[in-house]
């Protein structure tokens, strides 16, 4: 065991240290930098008996390593002899410098205990080449960091930006590049840097990747329609009325002998319970509607085959609904059908307002709406918009509540109400949509202005999908099931799979089966709805970022402490602001955009 006398030079975790005291079991040391520590002998490595004058010891001029290697002639020298041969002395400084030379691992190999041997010329050449490559990499890295800081990337730098993109997309929570740049590795900071460097532009939406949502269309073969009897309803005038640009029409309306017919696309004819397409749809929950693209839950062929009006005749499930004088909706029958559908936009439907079938359907659906209103339905009228990204342009189009839109909405609600009542009467499990009433103190806002509507919407609890029927307070219905969008929502498709079994006289699906499928699909649907809201906000911020002089009127709709929430009607966009002046909720105020930062997810307006 070496003599650990005070003043001896030792190594502790590859740092120089000196012994300050020796106790029975421990050795007191002072480490370069000034820290002191009590250690066991096995925790340190003896280097020189000392005394050492400074920590770390002064490094001596480096010898000619090639010449020193030749002098050793392949012999293994004790470490002390090696230090003396290299530096001409056995001082602490010589030992420490010799240890440093050995640590380089280029010309010599060995240790303090086993001695030192010169490496072969081939090994030395390989180590020198590796060292030069390492130094070149470090230089290239330093130059890359400098170009990033200066915002002047070269084309060959783009592959290195992938790790920053991964942070911006939420794919990883760390980045060596960002750490070296002193930038926090969080998505907004990475996004901001990518914009600054021109790697991304404003039209890169990171939110689908951040939320882990699949943007690929399902690629599953559906096959041909099965041979099954269908009622021919092609004699009825059937209208599929939708927004302009809609490409997945899954419902249409007709009138015959005092009855409202609601025809609904029939993808359940091929998307059968537990099939690959059914499982894929369940794991998506619903269509994803992003401003830049639409991602369907069903294979693309499903829309082509089942979309109403996309073929000369379409397979459907048709619901015959009678609206009584008191406004209640009752299902008279439901059939697998074949229909001939004409597609119209809401604007186009206005031109047919006084024609059949809209002329006959209007009073019926007005009765249904009046009944819902009497039963407590909440008619929330807040601005809505449609956001589309086309040819690198963000288009925001307001969607007003028109008579045509209300008529179609009430027809679909009547179908859902009638189907739900039928299910309850026949003890048939179905995905029912339910909602409890708002809390009385929270729904006290009165009036029809935007601020009152905003408060009313905030007071509404979210609806819940369950196989247990219960009222839907917001719709003013004793029971309700969504049955009119099986191309778009998995819950509707699941309802159709059940209703088809009833129509065909087959054993119904169990409540347990439905609940298990809904548990998956509703979770995934919620993720997609959150993504849609986030994407709409992102693209609105992009829209505003391209219009730095944007001015408009905003409506203050909510006061929370010192902060006010404002709503810009033509954008259906909310923002918060602290303003010291007197503001009345619901009264428009002029605002000026001061900053819109899609990367940070923030937008600021100045109250004028």
N, C-alpha and C positions, 0 to 999 in steps of 0.2 A: 504493500500500500504506500503511495507517495507520501512525502512529508508535507502535510497541509499546514505550514507555518504561516503566521500573519504576514501579509505582503506577497504571498505566492500568487502567481497568475494562473487562473483557471478559466474554463469555458462553461457557460451555463446557457443552454438552449441556443447555441451558436453565437452567443455574445460573450465578450471578454468581461471578466470579473476578478476581483482580488479578495483573498481571504482576510477577514478582519479579526476573527477570533475562532478558537477551536474548543468546543465543549465535549462532553463525554460521548454524546451520540449525534450531535449536530455541528455543522460548520456555518459560521456567520460569514456572509459574503456581501460585497458591495458591487453592484452591476453597473456597467457603463450606462450613463444617464443619471446615476445617483441613487437608484432604488437599493434597498437592503433586503436580505432574505436569509432565513435560517433553513439550511438544506441538509440532506443526508449525503454522505460521500458518493453514493452511486448516482446522485443527481447531477454531479459535476465531473468535468474531465480535467485532469491535471495537465498543465502546459509547461510551467517554468517555476522554480522555487522562489524567484523574485530577488529583491523587492521590485515591484513594478511601480513606475513613477506616475503614469497617467493611464486612463481608460477612455477609449481603447489605446493600447500602446501605439506610439508613432510608427507608421509604416516606413520601412527602409526602402531605398531605391531598388527597383526591380532588377534582378539579374537577367543576363541573356539566357532565357530558358532553353533555347536550342543548344547552346554551348554547354550549359550545365547538364543537360540530358546526355550529351556525348561524353562528358567527363565521368558520368556514373557507369557507363559501359554495361548497362543491364544489371548492375549490382543493386541489391536492396540494402540501403543505408539506414541505421538507426535514425530516428527523427532528429536528435540533437546534432548528429554528424551532418545530416542533410542541411539543417539550418546553418551550420558553420560553413559548409562548403558553398552555400548560396550567398551568404551575407558576411562571411569572414569573422564572425563573432558568435558567442553563445548567450547574448543578452536577451532579456524578455522581448525586446523589440524584434530581434532576429527570429526568435521562436514564433512570435505572433505573425510576422511577415511570412515565414515559411509555412505556417498553417494556412494562411490566406492563399498562398500560391498553390498549396495542395488542394484546397477547396475548389479552385478553378476547374480542376479535373481535365485539363488539356494536355499538359506535358508529363504529369506525374500522377501516380496512384499509390494508395496505401493509407496508413493512419499513424497517429502518434504512438500507439502501442506496438503495431506490427512493423513499422518502418516504412520507407518510401522507395519506390522503384520508378525508373523512367519508363514511359510508355514507348511503344514502337513508333517508327516514323509513319507507318500506315495509320495507326490509331491517332497520332497527333494530327495528321492531315485531315482525317475525318472530323475530329473535334473542332479544328479551325474552320472547316467548311460549315459545320453546324453553327458555330459561333457567328460567322459572317452572315449566314442566312437569318439567324435570330436578330442580329443588329439591323439587317435590311428590313425585316418585318417590323421591328420597332420603329424604324425610320418611316416606313410606309404608313404605319398606324398613326404616327405623330403628324404626318402630312395630311392624312385623311381627317383627323380631328381638326386640324387647322382649316381645311377646306369647309368642313361642316360649320365651324364657328364663323367663317367668313361668308357662308351661303353661296359657295362657288364650287359645286360638285362637278366631277368629271363623269363621263358615261360609265367608266369602269368602276365608279363608286356605288352604282345602283344596287348590285347584289348585296353589298354590306348594309344597305338600308333595310333589308328584309327583317332584321331583328328588331328594328324600330317599328316597322309595320306590324309585327306580331304583338308588340305592346299596345299599339294604337287600336288593334282589332280585338284586344282582350285575350289573345291566345297565350300569352305568357306575362308574368309579373316581374320579369327582370331583364336587363339588357346591359351588357358590358359597355357598349358604346355610350349609352345614356349615363351610366355611372361615371365613365371617364370624362364626359362633358359636364358633369355636375348637374344633370337634369333628372328630376324625379321620374322613375319608371312607372307612370300612370297613363292611361289612355289619352286624356286631354292634352297632356304635355307632349306626348309622342306625336299626336295628331297635329298639334300646333307646329312642331318642328318639321314634320313632313310637308306641311303647307308652305312654310318659310323656305324650304329647300327646293320646292317645286316638284318633289317626288309625287305628291298628291296635289290635286286641285280641289276646288269647292265641291266638285261633283262626285267625290268618293264618299259613300255613306258607310261608316264603320259599324252601324248599330246591329244589322243582322248577325255579323260575326261575333260581336260582343255578347249578344244574347243567345248565341249558339243555335240559331234557327236555320234549318236546311232550306236552301233556295233552289234546289233542283226539283224539277217536275217528276213525279213518280213514273217509272218506266215498267209498267206491268201490263201484259196483254189481257184484255177483257174477254175476247172471243165474240161470238155472234149472239144475238138475242135468242133466248130459248123459245121453242114453239109452245105458246100458251094462249088460251082464248082471251081476246080483248074486245071490249065494247067499242064499236065504231061511232065516234062522236065528231067525225070530220064535217058533219052537216052544221055544226055550231060555229058561229063567228067567235073565234078565240083570239084575244089580244094579249100579247106579252109586252108590258109597258115598263121601260127601264130608263136609267140615265143614259145619256149619249155616251157612246164608247163602251158600254157594257158588253161583254162577250160571253157571259155564262147565264143566259136566260133560263130560269128554272121554274117560272110560274106564269100562268096566263088565266084570264077570266072570260067567262061566257054567261049568257042569260038564256033561260028557256022556261016558259010556263011558270013564271013567278019564282023560279029557283036560281040562285047564284051557283054557277059552276066554277070551281077553282081547280085548274089542271096543273099538276106538278110533275116535273121531270122524274123519270123512274130509273135512276141508276141502280137501285136495289135489285133490279132484274138480273144484273150481272155481278154486282158487288154484294155477294151473299155473306151471311154471318160467318166470321172466322176465315174467310178467304184471304189470300195475300193482299189484294187491293183493299179489303175491309180493314185488315190489321194496319196497313200503311196509313189509311185515312184516320183511323183511331189515334195513331201516334202523331198525327198532325193536328187533329181537332177541328180545323176549319181552313178555308182558303186564307192565304196571306195577301192582303192588299197594300202594297207599298206604292208610293208615288212613282218609283222607277220601274216596277214590274209587279205582276200578279203571279203568285205561286199557288197552284191548285192543290187540294188535298187528294184528288183523284187523278188517275192518268189522263193525259190530254185527250185521248180518244173518247173519254166519257162525255165531255162537253160536246164534242162533234156529234156523237151518237144520240145523246139524250137532251141536249139543249133545245128548248122549245122554239120552233121556228127556224132552226138551222138546217133542217131537212124538209122536204115537201110535206111529209107527215111525221109525227113524233110519237113515240110510246110515252104514256103518262099514267099516273094515278089521278083519277078525277074525283073530286068531292062535290056532291050535290047538297047545297046548304039552303035551308029555308029560313029567311029572316022574318020572324013573327011581327005582328003589329007593335008588340011591346019592345021590339029591338033585339030579342034573344035569338041566337043562332043555333039551329038544330041540324045535325047531319041526317039527311034522308037516305043517302046511300053513298058508297064509295066503290069504284070499279077500276080495274086495269083497263086502260083505254088506248085508243089511237085518235090523235087530234091533228087538226090543221091550224097552224098558228101564224098570225100576222104580228110582226114585231114593230113596236112604235116607241119613240122617245116620249117623255112626259110632255114636251112641247108639241110633238106630233099628235098626242092624244087630245090635246085641247081643240084641235081642228075637228075632232069627231065627237065632241062633247054632247051634241044634240042628236047623235045618231045611235042606233042600236049596236052593241049591247050597253054602251055607257049610259044612254038615256034611261033605260029601265033599271040599271043597277044603282044609279045615284040615290033615289029615294030610299031604297032598301038599305043601303050602307049608311045613309044619314040616320035612319032609325037605329041601326046598330051602334053608331057612334054616340047618339044621344043616350042610349041605354048605358053605355060605358061611362059616360059623363055623370049620369045620375047615380051610378054605382061607385063614384069616387075616382074615376080615372084622372090621371095627371097629364095635362097637355102642356108639355114643356116646349116652349118656342125659343130656342137659342140659335144663334148663327151657326150654320154648317157650311163647309167648303169642300170642294174636291180638289186635291192637289195631284198634279201630274208632272213628271219630268220627261220632256220630249225634246230631242235634238239639243241637249245641253241648255234647256230653258225650263225654268220652274214656272208652271202655270197654276194659278190659284183661282178657282171659279166658285163664287157663292152659290149655294143650293137653297132656294127659298121653299117654304111650305106652300105648295100650290094645290088647288082642288084635285088635280089629277093624281098628284102624289098621295094625298090623303085618301082618295078613293081606293087606290091600289093597296095602301097600308091597311085600311079597314077590311078589305076583302081577305087579305092574308090573315089578319087577326081573327076574322070570322071563321076561317077554315081551322085555325089552331084552337079556337074556342069550341067549335062543334066537334072536332076530333077528340079533344080532351074530355068533353062531356060523354061522348060515346064510350071512351075507355073507362071512365068512372062507372058508368051504368053497367058495363059488361065485365067489371073487375079485371080489366086488361092492363098489365104493366106498360107504362109508356114514359118517355123522358118528359116530365112536366116541368115547366118553368114557373117558379113561384117567387113572390116578393112580399115582404111584410110592409105595412104602411109606414110612412115617415113618423118619427117621433113628433108628437103634437107641438112641443115647444120649438122644435127645429123647423117645422113647416109653417110657422106663423107669418111668413112673408106674404104680403098681399099685393095685388095688382098684376099687371101683365107686362111690365117693363122688363128690360134685360136683367137688371139687378135682382128683381123679385124672382125671375126665372132661374137665375144663377143660384140663388139661395135655396129655391125649391129643389133643384137638381142635387145640390150638396146634401140635402136632408134625406134623399132617397137611399135606402140600403140597397146593396147589389142584389140582383136576382140570383136565384139558386136553381140548379137543375137537379131533379130528384124523381124517383119512381113513385113517390108519394104525392098525390094531388093535394094542392092547397091554393088559396086565392093568389092572384097576381094583382096587388093593390095598385101599382102604377098603371096597369092597363084597364083596371076596373072590371076584371073577369074573375068569376068564381073558380075557374080552372082553365089552364091554357097549356098547350103543347106546340112547339115549333115544328111545323110539318111542311113548310113551303120552300125550303132551301136545301134539299139533299145534295145538290152539286157543290154547295158552299160550306155547309156545317155538318159535322159528324152526328150531332144529336138528332138532326132532322133525318139523316140517312138511317140512323138506328130506329127512329120512329117508323120510317117507311118499311124497314125490314120486318118490323112487328105487324104493321097494318097489312102488308102483303100476305102474311101468314093467315090473318083473319079472312081476307078476301078469298084465299085459296082453300080455306077450311083446314089449315094445318095447325099443329100444336104451337101455341104462342111461346115466345122466348120468356124465360123466367125473369122475375124482378132482380134476382141475384146476378144473372148474366148481364142485364142492362146496367146495373149499378157498377159492376166491375169494369165494363167498357167505358162508361161515362166518367169514372174516376180518372182514367187515363186521358180521355179526349178533352175533358173540361180543363184539366191542368195545362195541356198543350195549347188549347185554344186561348187560355188566359195569357200565356206567354206571347202568342201572336198578337193579341189585342194590345198588349203593352208595347210590343215592338212597333205596331202601326202608329200608336200615339207618339212614340219617341221619334219615329221616322218623319211623321208629319211636322213635328216641332223642328227637327233638324232641317228639313227642306224649306220650311218657312224662314228659318234663320239664314239659310243660303239665299233665298229670295231677297231678304232684307239686306244682306251683306252686299248684294249687287246694286242696291239702291241707297247709297249713303245719305241722300238728301230726302229720304222718305218722310212725309208728313201726313197726318190724318187725324181723325177724331177717335178717341178711346172712351169707353164707358167704365167708370169706376163701379165695380160690382161687389166688392167685399172689403171690409175694414178689419184688420187684425193688428191690435196695438197701434203702432205708428206706421204700419205698412198698409198700403192699399193694393188690391188686385184690380187690374184693368183688363178690359176685353176690347180688342179691335175687331169690330163686326165683319169687315170685308175679308179678314184673314182668319176669323175664328181663333184668334191667338191671344193668349193671356200673358201678362207680365206684371211684375211687382215693382212698386216705386214708393219711396218715402218723399212726401211733399208737405211742406209746412203750411201751405195755404189752405183756405177753406174749400173743401170738396164735398159735394153732395152725391151720394150714391145714385146711380142711374142717369146723372146729367153728363152729356158729352163734354169732353175737354180736349183741346188741341194738343197734340204731342209731336215731338220731333225725334227721329231716330238719332242716337248718338253713337251707338256701337252694336254690331251684330257679329258674334263670334261663334260660328258653328262648332269649331274645335272645342272650345270651352263650354259650349252649350248655354251661352248667356246672351241676352239681348237687353240693351238699355235704351230707355226713352227719356227725354226731357219734357216735363210738363210746361207748356208755353204760357 
